[in-house]
Every structure is written in structure tokens, then in C-alpha cells.
Amino acid sequence: MDRNFMTRRGLVFLGLGLLASGCSSTFGSTGYPSMSTYRVASQYRRRQVAYEGNEPPGTIVVNTSERYLYLVEGGGQAIRYGVAVGEEGLTFRGEATVGRKAEWPSWRPTDDMIRRKPRLAQYAGGVEGGPHNPLGAAALYLYQGNQDTMYRLHGTNEPWSIGHAVSNGCVRLTNEDIIDLYSRAPVGTRVKVI
């Protein structure tokens, strides 16, 4: 009888330990909590690829029709990330630079976004940074000169959107991918959206 009691008690402590560990965030080497176990389709997973463009190393190129973002490395190579892009007519096109970067950025929908999608009015006061924020784990803010374009390269709490044209114009990456890009792209990085 004592053996059964000890076994039950051991199971209770084991169960409590597992329950407690399930409630805590899992931090990787980047210091960001793991956000999702959702698996992006294989063609949109981050990988090193051959790159034939003539942009200098360090340039970010977003190909909206392919749904890929390339970080040019030189030597005919780039890191390719799958992205979600803006709905038809809402995508930024042209050149910009990364004018600012933020980890766990806050977010507020623009007045135009609220006009297009009135349900966003509930967020007009802004949303604090964190796991439920639409900008995800990090954001790179696109500027032209000293002017914020209001477009971002950012993470997402909707990883299933990668590979689709669903955003209000910004470029979404998985949180894991924006963390990687954030670490590689300093303020001043040239961005070309085609």
C-alpha cells in the first residue's frame, strides 16, 4: 500500500512539474519566447539559395509576386524567407531603408486601415508589444529619406498567412524569421520591394 501511495504522489509531482513547465515561455538563444509550433509550408521556410540579382550584399529584396524576401549575401547567394504580403493594391513598391527597428513593437492601425476594416477601430488606441500584437516579435520600419512610409517588415502571430496576400500592405515573416532578419539587418539597410 505504501508503494502505491508513493507512486501516486510521484505521479502528482511529475504532473505538476509538467503542468508548470507548460505554462512558462520557452526561450531560445535569441532571448525571444518561442511563439508557435505551426509549420510553414516547406517552400516558404528560411533557406540559403542561389541569387542572380545585382544588388550589393546586405540588401533586402522583397518579391511580392513570389512571396519571398531575400537578404543578399554576395557570391551569388542569399537567405530566402517566405513572407505574406499586402492584399491587392495595398503593397508598398519601390526602395526604402530600414529607418528604425523594434523588438516586441507596439502597434496602432492607421486611419486608412480602420476605414478599410472597421473592426480594427477597437485597436485605435494601440496594442502593446507582446505575443498577441499583430507585429509579432520584431519590426523593421521602412523609411524614404527621413519619412516613415508606414510600411514594416515584421513578425506575425498568424504564421499560416505566410505565402499569401493578406496584410494591409506590410510584409510579414514568421516570428522566428523576423528575429533572424532583425539580427542581420542594421538600421540603414537598403530595401527594394518589387
N, C-alpha and C positions, 0 to 999 in steps of 0.2 A: 504493500500500500504506500509506504513512503517513497518507493521508486516511482510510482505513478504520479504522486504529488510533485516530486522533483521534476519530472518530465513535463508536467503541465506548467509548472512555474517557469521552467526553462523556455517552454514554447511561448508563454506570455511575454517574457522579457525579450525573446527573439522577435516576436511580433511587434512589440512596442518599439524596438530598435529599428526594425524595417519601416514601420509607420513614420517614425520621427525622421528617418533619412529621406523618405519620400516627400516630406514637407519642406525640406531645405533645398536651396538652389545648388546646382552643380556648377562650380566654377572651373573653367578651363585655364590654360596657361595665359590667355589674354586678359583674364580678370572679369570677363563678361559671363553672366549666367547662361547656360545652355537654354535656348528658347523653345526648341521644337524637335520632335522626333520625326516630323513629316519628311518623307523622302522626295526630293525634287526629281522629275524625270531625268533619266541618265544624260540626255543630250544637253541639259541645262546645268549640269554640275560643273563646278570650277575645275579647269584643267589647263595645262600648258599646251599651246597649239602653235603650228607654223603660222606666220603672219606676213602678208605680202605688201602691206601698205607702206607709204613713205614717211610716216610720222616719226619724229625722233623718240628715242626711249624715254619713258616716263609719261607719255601722252595717254590720255584715256580717250578711247573711241567707242561711241555707243551706236550700234547699228540697230535702229528701231524696227526695221522690217524683219531682221533675223532674230531679234530678241536676245542679242548678245552685247556685252560690254567687254572691250579689250583693253588691257593695260599693256602697252607696248614695252617690250623688254630690250629690243635690239637683237641683232644677229638673226633676224627673220623669225623671232619668237614673240609670243605674247601670252599673258594669262587671260583666259576667256571665262567670263562669268555669265550665267543665264540671268535674264532680267525680265521684269514686267514693265511695260511702257504705257504711255498715255493712250486713252481712248482716241479714236479718230478725231483729228482736229485739235487735240489738246497737247500734243507733244512739242516740246522745245526742239528747234533745229538751229544749228549754227555752232559757233565757237564761244567758249566761255573759259573761265579759270575757276579753280577752287578758291573762293574768297574767304571761306571760313569753314571750320569743322567743329562738330559737337558730338560728344558721347551722350547717349540717352537724351536726345534733344526733346524740348517741349514742342508742341505743335498747335497751331491755330489755323482753321480753314480760312482761305481768302474770301472776300465778299463774292467774287465770281464763282467760287466753288459752292458757296451757300446758295447762290441764285440757281445754279445748275442742279444741285441736290439739296433741296430744302431741309432734309433730315439732318444735315450737318450743322444746322443752326444751334442744335443743342451743345455744340462744341465751340461756339463763337467766343467764349471766354478763355479758350485754350485748354490743352490737355498736358499735364505734367509728363516729363520723361519717365519711361518705365516699360515693362513688358506689354502693357495694353495700349501704348501710344502707337499710332499709325506709322511714325517714322522709325520705329524699331530701335536697334542698339546704337546706331550712329548715323550721322548725315554729313554729306559734303555739299556745301551751299555753292551754287553756281552764280558767278558774277560776270558782268561785262563791264570792264573798267571798274569804277567804284560802286556800280549799281547792282543790287541784288536782283536777279532775274525772277526770283520766287520759285525757281525750279531747284530740285535737290536730287542727289544720288543718295538713297537711304535704304535702311533695312525695312523689314516688314513683319508684322505679326500675322500675315496671311501668305505663308510660303507657297500655297497651292496656286497663287496668282502668277508665279514665275512662268514665263513663256507666253503670257497673254497681254493683250492691250486693254487694261482695266483701270489704270490710275487716272488721276486728274492732271496728268502731264509730267509728273516726276518719274524718275527711273528707280524701280525697286529691285533690291537684291535680297537674298536670304540674309538673316542676321549674321550668320557665320561668314558669308561672303562680304558683307559690308564691313565687318570687323577686319577681315583680311585686307580689303582695299584701303580702308582707313589707315591701316598701319603702313601702307606702301605709298600713299599719295599725299604729299605735303601740301599745305596752302601754297597756291601759285601754280599748281599742276594744270596744264592745258587740257581742256575737254572739248572734244569735237563730237557733235551729235548729228548723225546722218539718217 
